[in-house]
Amino acid sequence: MNLWPIAELLPHSGNMILLDEVIRFGAEDVETRLTVRPGGLFSLADGSLPAWVGVELMAQTVAAYAGCQARQAGEPVKMGFLLGTRSFKCNVEHFPLGAELQISALCSLRDDNGMGVFECHIKGPNIQAEARLNVFCPPHIDSYLTEPAA
């Protein structure tokens, strides 16, 4: 299995890419990794990340899943939308500096119109977070990004 650099899998750029790498991906799931470092886009003064950033880590993990699927099929990576989440739960207020986080996403529902639901988890030293993410990756994304003519 070929694992691509994270920047080739996400429709993000620069410091908006929060993940370090894809560890593994399969037909219905993916695992990514991040080591919390100082100076990141959402870093606090002590270098830690607020726990709410976990939702974005999960969303980028889902995007990495879609990116892996696209690359494997020889297709370009497409942008998608995070529609929302249900019951984000986390046992810490922040992810400490130096913590290695493993983020997983399992596709529990996907339809032909681009709607998907993913069960996501973040695990690290004394860290547990979970949420269900609702996402949308329409087949013809351009129609959602252009304004109608007046």
CORHUPE-V214118 format. One record per pair of residues at least 12 apart in sequence whose C-alpha atoms are under 8 Angstrom apart, sorted by sequence separation. I is the first residue (numbers start at 1). J is the second residue. D is the distance in whole Angstrom. If there is no record, write none. Layout:
i:I j:J d:D
i:I j:J d:D
This chain:
i:20 j:32 d:7
i:21 j:33 d:6
i:36 j:48 d:7
i:66 j:78 d:8
i:106 j:118 d:5
i:107 j:119 d:7
i:119 j:131 d:6
i:120 j:132 d:6
i:6 j:19 d:7
i:19 j:32 d:7
i:20 j:33 d:6
i:21 j:34 d:7
i:36 j:49 d:7
i:105 j:118 d:6
i:106 j:119 d:5
i:119 j:132 d:5
i:120 j:133 d:7
i:6 j:20 d:7
i:19 j:33 d:6
i:20 j:34 d:5
i:105 j:119 d:6
i:106 j:120 d:6
i:118 j:132 d:6
i:119 j:133 d:7
i:6 j:21 d:5
i:19 j:34 d:5
i:20 j:35 d:7
i:105 j:120 d:4
i:117 j:132 d:7
i:118 j:133 d:5
i:5 j:21 d:7
i:6 j:22 d:7
i:18 j:34 d:7
i:104 j:120 d:5
i:105 j:121 d:7
i:117 j:133 d:6
i:118 j:134 d:7
i:5 j:22 d:8
i:63 j:80 d:7
i:103 j:120 d:7
i:104 j:121 d:5
i:117 j:134 d:5
i:118 j:135 d:8
i:4 j:22 d:8
i:103 j:121 d:6
i:104 j:122 d:7
i:116 j:134 d:6
i:117 j:135 d:6
i:3 j:22 d:7
i:103 j:122 d:4
i:115 j:134 d:7
i:116 j:135 d:5
i:3 j:23 d:8
i:102 j:122 d:6
i:103 j:123 d:7
i:115 j:135 d:6
i:116 j:136 d:6
i:3 j:24 d:8
i:101 j:122 d:6
i:102 j:123 d:5
i:115 j:136 d:5
i:18 j:40 d:8
i:101 j:123 d:6
i:102 j:124 d:6
i:114 j:136 d:5
i:115 j:137 d:6
i:59 j:82 d:7
i:101 j:124 d:5
i:114 j:137 d:5
i:115 j:138 d:8
i:100 j:124 d:6
i:101 j:125 d:8
i:113 j:137 d:8
i:114 j:138 d:5
i:15 j:40 d:7
i:16 j:41 d:7
i:99 j:124 d:7
i:100 j:125 d:8
i:113 j:138 d:6
i:114 j:139 d:6
i:15 j:41 d:6
i:99 j:125 d:7
i:113 j:139 d:7
i:32 j:61 d:6
i:31 j:61 d:7
i:55 j:85 d:8
i:30 j:61 d:7
i:30 j:62 d:8
i:95 j:127 d:8
i:55 j:88 d:8
i:30 j:64 d:8
i:30 j:65 d:6
i:92 j:127 d:7
i:29 j:65 d:7
i:91 j:127 d:6
i:92 j:128 d:8
i:90 j:127 d:8
i:91 j:128 d:6
i:19 j:57 d:7
i:90 j:128 d:6
i:91 j:129 d:7
i:18 j:57 d:7
i:51 j:90 d:7
i:90 j:129 d:4
i:25 j:65 d:7
i:89 j:129 d:5
i:90 j:130 d:7
i:19 j:60 d:7
i:51 j:92 d:7
i:88 j:129 d:7
i:89 j:130 d:5
i:18 j:60 d:8
i:19 j:61 d:8
i:22 j:64 d:7
i:27 j:69 d:8
i:51 j:93 d:5
i:52 j:94 d:8
i:61 j:103 d:7
i:88 j:130 d:6
i:89 j:131 d:6
i:17 j:60 d:8
i:25 j:68 d:7
i:50 j:93 d:6
i:51 j:94 d:4
i:61 j:104 d:7
i:62 j:105 d:6
i:87 j:130 d:8
i:88 j:131 d:4
i:50 j:94 d:4
i:51 j:95 d:6
i:61 j:105 d:7
i:87 j:131 d:6
i:88 j:132 d:7
i:49 j:94 d:5
i:50 j:95 d:6
i:58 j:103 d:7
i:86 j:131 d:6
i:87 j:132 d:7
i:48 j:94 d:6
i:49 j:95 d:5
i:57 j:103 d:7
i:58 j:104 d:7
i:85 j:131 d:6
i:86 j:132 d:5
i:48 j:95 d:5
i:49 j:96 d:7
i:58 j:105 d:7
i:85 j:132 d:5
i:86 j:133 d:7
i:48 j:96 d:4
i:49 j:97 d:8
i:85 j:133 d:4
i:47 j:96 d:7
i:48 j:97 d:5
i:84 j:133 d:6
i:85 j:134 d:6
i:10 j:60 d:7
i:47 j:97 d:5
i:83 j:133 d:8
i:84 j:134 d:5
i:46 j:97 d:7
i:82 j:133 d:7
i:83 j:134 d:5
i:84 j:135 d:7
i:11 j:63 d:8
i:82 j:134 d:6
i:83 j:135 d:5
i:10 j:63 d:6
i:82 j:135 d:5
i:83 j:136 d:7
i:9 j:63 d:7
i:10 j:64 d:6
i:81 j:135 d:6
i:82 j:136 d:7
i:9 j:64 d:5
i:80 j:135 d:7
i:81 j:136 d:5
i:62 j:118 d:7
i:80 j:136 d:6
i:81 j:137 d:6
i:9 j:66 d:8
i:10 j:67 d:6
i:80 j:137 d:4
i:6 j:64 d:7
i:9 j:67 d:4
i:79 j:137 d:7
i:80 j:138 d:7
i:8 j:67 d:8
i:9 j:68 d:6
i:36 j:95 d:7
i:38 j:97 d:7
i:78 j:137 d:8
i:36 j:96 d:7
i:37 j:97 d:6
i:36 j:97 d:5
i:37 j:98 d:6
i:80 j:141 d:8
i:9 j:71 d:8
i:36 j:98 d:5
i:58 j:120 d:6
i:79 j:141 d:7
i:35 j:98 d:6
i:36 j:99 d:5
i:58 j:121 d:7
i:78 j:141 d:8
i:4 j:68 d:8
i:35 j:99 d:6
i:36 j:100 d:6
i:58 j:122 d:8
i:3 j:68 d:8
i:35 j:100 d:4
i:36 j:101 d:8
i:11 j:77 d:7
i:34 j:100 d:6
i:35 j:101 d:6
i:10 j:77 d:7
i:11 j:78 d:7
i:33 j:100 d:7
i:34 j:101 d:5
i:9 j:77 d:6
i:11 j:79 d:6
i:33 j:101 d:6
i:34 j:102 d:7
i:54 j:122 d:7
i:8 j:77 d:8
i:33 j:102 d:5
i:32 j:102 d:6
i:33 j:103 d:6
i:31 j:102 d:7
i:32 j:103 d:5
i:31 j:103 d:6
i:32 j:104 d:6
i:31 j:104 d:4
i:30 j:104 d:6
i:31 j:105 d:7
i:59 j:133 d:7
i:29 j:104 d:7
i:30 j:105 d:6
i:54 j:129 d:8
i:58 j:133 d:8
i:29 j:105 d:6
i:30 j:106 d:7
i:55 j:131 d:8
i:29 j:106 d:4
i:28 j:106 d:6
i:29 j:107 d:6
i:28 j:107 d:5
i:28 j:108 d:8
